[in-house]
């Protein structure tokens, strides 16, 4: 019985001893009522003992419950790769594509390869803010320490040659809408789970905006693989193929690899590519002219890239039921990530949505602008982002939302690589004006153009403010504590597949000195200390 019932029993005894006899019935009746009430209250107390306010509640259990509700509401499965047709790295075309990905024969002047800016041990990128494609002082040195030769054949004078950060090749098969930061390769159908292979057409820079390119290839990745070789700064260079059209570049490369015709720059000294294509396309009697076309080159490279599916993350394990897969700090970060600002969150999932953590759309963020630009503006050194393709004023300075899967391995971050840490990238989203005002310019590699960066970045921020005022859905400034930012980082770290940071696990996507070298021009990647990547 509760303390309340004991106290009331004492009250009855006291009342009987101190009251006149003529009040006995009244006292007894009132006391009986009090006793009944105390017994009722005691019973209520006993029945609710499991929810007593003094009983501690495990905050982790509460977090798990809240996150499970969020996971259900947002229809998350943890795995964006389901219900897709994906190649294996062991497939013959993927194996052929890997050899093509690593050869400098696809560089106009034989000094750059696809892997120059997209190495598997560098997050499917190059670990640089802005890439150095052609005319590197050491073509086989990738990542930090790779610099553009001051004696290069063009005017960049030692600075980074490519105007945007290298997007990762990891999980490239999971994109359904666009390729590149500005979406210049676009699925016109945007059918989920199809990677552009829906029969509705793919637009590329070779055709007018909104129209289908009949030569694009079978999916977005094959279409994308047609363009790095045509970029002066990335692979084409300014010597052998100067003055050529995109189509002419591709035809000359096919002839060079196929050892037929009369390609600009001449034939390769060593050429065993025909047997590789015969194996890759299961055509043992195929001729070079039949098999070694640029369409087939792009398709093989695409299959290699599309095989790079890395989604076995701690977050996936958590979503699929393992409450111990991520830390309590990461769980608090997940709550911040998925909840709206009105519900006490950071509203990250309004753009970084779904299992792939991107809405595959374009947004004005106001990220720091670095580099030589894309030829935009009066100076020709600005980058107008998606506007360059769509001519939609609302998309001036807008860029594609990146996926956050494996993002810890893909820095530096932002379309210009201006954020050297994830916490800085997050803070830029929270308050781009403050991020610009406090940016540490001394951290930049001296080879990065930054002369007008403050002016250009301010224009992007002003555009964001203008879009907000016009009612265009935009990110809003949000104030978070240092602890909350750290919690967001802890959550984002759970989105990385451990394989991408493990050389042994990644070895099947990497060629080295022991692999077949069809033309003697394989790029054997090393770091700045001379170690093989």
SULWODA-V118390 format. One record per residue. N is the residue number from 1. RES is the residue in one small letter. SS is DSSP state (a for helix, b for strand, c for the rest). PHI is phi in whole degrees, -180 to 180 (999 if undefined). Layout:
BEGIN
n: [N N]
res: [RES RES]
ss: [SS SS]
phi: [PHI PHI]
END
This chain:
BEGIN
n: [1 2 3 4 5 6 7 8 9 10 11 12 13 14 15 16 17 18 19 20 21 22 23 24 25 26 27 28 29 30 31 32 33 34 35 36 37 38 39 40 41 42 43 44 45 46 47 48 49 50 51 52 53 54 55 56 57 58 59 60 61 62 63 64 65 66 67 68 69 70 71 72 73 74 75 76 77 78 79 80 81 82 83 84 85 86 87 88 89 90 91 92 93 94 95 96 97 98 99 100 101 102 103 104 105 106 107 108 109 110 111 112 113 114 115 116 117 118 119 120 121 122 123 124 125 126 127 128 129 130 131 132 133 134 135 136 137 138 139 140 141 142 143 144 145 146 147 148 149 150 151 152 153 154 155 156 157 158 159 160 161 162 163 164 165 166 167 168 169 170 171 172 173 174 175 176 177 178 179 180 181 182 183 184 185 186 187 188 189 190 191 192 193 194 195 196 197 198 199 200 201 202 203 204 205 206 207 208 209 210 211 212 213 214 215 216 217 218 219 220 221 222 223 224 225 226 227 228 229 230 231 232 233 234 235 236 237 238 239 240 241 242 243 244 245 246 247 248 249 250 251 252 253 254 255 256 257 258 259 260 261 262 263 264 265 266 267 268 269 270 271 272 273 274 275 276 277 278 279 280 281 282 283 284 285 286 287 288 289 290 291 292 293 294 295 296 297 298 299 300 301 302 303 304 305 306 307 308 309 310 311 312 313 314 315 316 317 318 319 320 321 322 323 324 325 326 327 328 329 330 331 332 333 334 335 336 337 338 339 340 341 342 343 344 345 346 347 348 349 350 351 352 353 354 355 356 357 358 359 360 361 362 363 364 365 366 367 368 369 370 371 372 373 374 375 376 377 378 379 380 381 382 383 384 385 386 387 388 389 390 391 392 393 394 395 396 397 398 399 400 401 402 403 404 405 406 407 408 409 410 411 412 413 414 415 416 417 418 419 420 421 422 423 424 425 426 427 428 429 430 431 432 433 434 435 436 437 438 439 440 441 442 443 444 445 446 447 448 449 450 451 452 453 454 455 456 457 458 459 460 461 462 463 464 465 466 467 468 469 470 471 472 473 474 475 476 477 478 479 480 481 482 483 484 485 486 487 488 489 490 491 492 493 494 495 496 497 498 499 500 501 502 503 504 505 506 507 508 509 510 511 512 513 514 515 516 517 518 519 520 521 522 523 524 525 526 527 528 529 530 531 532 533]
res: [x x x x x x x x x x x x x x x x x x x x x x x x x x x x x x x x x x x x x x x x x x x x x x x x x x x x x x x x x x x x x x x x x x x x x x x x x x x x x x x x x x x x x x x x x x x x x x x x x x x x x x x x x x x x x x x x x x x x x x x x x x x x x x x x x x x x x x x x x x x x x x x x x x x x x x x x x x x x x x x x x x x x x x x x x x x x x x x x x x x x x x x x x x x x x x x x x x x x x x x x x x x x x x x x x x x x x x x x x x x x x x x x x x x x x x x x x x x x x x x x x x x x x x x x x x x x x x x x x x x x x x x x x x x x x x x x x x x x x x x x x x x x x x x x x x x x x x x x x x x x x x x x x x x x x x x x x x x x x x x x x x x x x x x x x x x x x x x x x x x x x x x x x x x x x x x x x x x x x x x x x x x x x x x x x x x x x x x x x x x x x x x x x x x x x x x x x x x x x x x x x x x x x x x x x x x x x x x x x x x x x x x x x x x x x x x x x x x x x x x x x x x x x x x x x x x x x x x x x x x x x x x x x x x x x x x x x x x x x x x x x x x x x x x x x x x x x x x x x x x x x x x x x x x x x x x x x x x x x x x x x x x x x x x x x x x x x]
ss: [c c a a a a a a a a a a a a a a a a c c a a a a a a a a a a a a a a a a a a a a a a a a a a a c a a a c c c c c c c a a a a a a a a a a a a a a a c c c c c c c c c c c c c c c c c c a a a a a a a a a a a b a a a c c c c c c c a a a c c b a a a c c b c c c c c c c c c c b c c c c b c c c c c c b c c c c c c c c c c c c c c c c c c c c c c c a a a c c c b b c c c c c b b b c c c c c c c c c c c c c c b b c c c c c c c c c c c c c c c c a a a a a c c c a a a c a a a a a c c c c c c c c c a a a a a a a a a a a a a c c c c c c c c c c c c c c a a a a a a a a c c c c c c c a a a a c c a a a a a a a a a a a a a c c c c c c b a a a a a a c c c c c c c c a a a a a a a a a a a c c c c c c c c c a a a c c c c c c c c c c c b b b c c c c c c c c c c c b c c c c c b c c b c a a a a c c a a a c c b b b c c c c c c a a a c c c b c c c c c b c c a a a a a a a a a c a a a a a a c c c a a a c c c c c c c c c a a a a a a a a a a a a a a a a a c c c c c c c c c c c c a a a a a a a a a a a a c c c b a a a a c a a a a a a a c c c c c c c c c c c c b c c c b c c c c c b c]
phi: [999 -75 -60 -61 -70 -66 -64 -72 -64 -63 -61 -66 -61 -65 -66 -68 -79 -108 -104 -62 -64 -65 -100 -60 -65 -65 -64 -64 -64 -65 -68 -64 -63 -64 -64 -62 -64 -66 -65 -63 -66 -63 -64 -61 -63 -67 -69 -111 -63 -75 -120 -58 -58 -85 -84 -68 -106 -67 -64 -68 -62 -63 -61 -61 -62 -64 -68 -63 -66 -64 -58 -67 -63 -94 56 -87 -114 89 -136 -80 -91 -70 60 -125 -92 -124 -78 -95 -62 -82 -64 -56 -68 -65 -66 -63 -61 -64 -64 -68 -62 -97 -89 -79 -65 -86 -84 -52 -108 63 -126 -146 -137 -56 -69 -55 -116 -144 -93 -58 -88 -117 71 72 -131 -136 62 -121 -61 -129 -76 -115 -92 -79 58 -71 -59 -126 -57 -90 -86 -116 82 -52 103 -79 -133 -83 -67 -71 -102 -61 -78 -133 -94 -84 51 92 -83 -56 -90 -95 -80 -133 -60 -70 -73 -69 -86 -61 59 -65 -74 -96 -82 -119 -112 -142 -117 75 -59 -103 69 -72 -107 -136 -75 -76 -89 53 -74 -58 74 -107 55 87 -92 -121 78 -101 100 -129 -92 -131 -64 -76 -131 -65 -58 85 -112 -88 -95 -67 -102 -64 106 -84 -155 -61 -72 -63 -65 -61 -70 -86 -111 -56 -70 -96 -87 -54 -80 -84 -139 -68 68 -121 -107 -61 -110 -61 85 -92 -81 -57 -63 -68 -59 -64 -63 -66 -66 -62 -66 -63 -68 -83 61 -140 74 -139 -69 -60 87 86 -85 -78 -69 -124 -152 -119 -74 -59 -65 -65 -71 -61 -73 -64 -107 50 -136 -61 -104 -68 -90 -61 -63 -78 -96 -96 -107 -70 -57 -72 -60 -64 -65 -66 -60 -61 -67 -62 -64 -69 -76 -83 -102 -129 -130 -85 -101 -57 -63 -59 -61 -66 -58 -89 121 -91 -67 -94 -72 -132 -78 -63 -61 -65 -66 -64 -64 -63 -62 -62 -62 -88 -81 -73 -62 -64 -99 86 -104 -102 64 -64 -76 -67 -113 -88 -106 73 -69 -91 57 -159 -89 55 -127 -116 -143 -86 -111 88 -66 -59 -96 -127 93 -82 77 -113 87 -95 76 -62 -83 76 -118 -96 -132 -85 66 -60 -56 -59 -97 -88 58 -91 -57 -65 -103 -62 69 -90 -134 -66 -67 -75 -70 -100 -66 64 -67 -65 -98 -112 -72 -63 -113 99 -63 -113 67 -79 -97 -88 -132 -66 -63 -67 -61 -65 -64 -64 -66 -69 -158 -62 -65 -64 -62 -68 -62 -106 -65 -91 -71 -70 -76 -72 -61 -57 -81 -94 -68 -143 -57 -111 -62 -64 -63 -68 -67 -62 -63 -67 -65 -61 -66 -60 -62 -62 -63 -60 -64 -84 82 -77 -52 -146 -67 -113 -65 -134 -100 -125 -78 -59 -63 -67 -63 -63 -67 -62 -61 -60 -67 -60 -64 -78 -93 -101 -74 -56 -58 -70 -109 -119 -58 -66 -64 -85 -60 -71 -102 -121 -90 -139 -65 -91 -91 -60 -129 -60 -130 72 -119 -63 -84 -93 -69 -128 -93 -69 -97 86 -86 -67 -78]
END
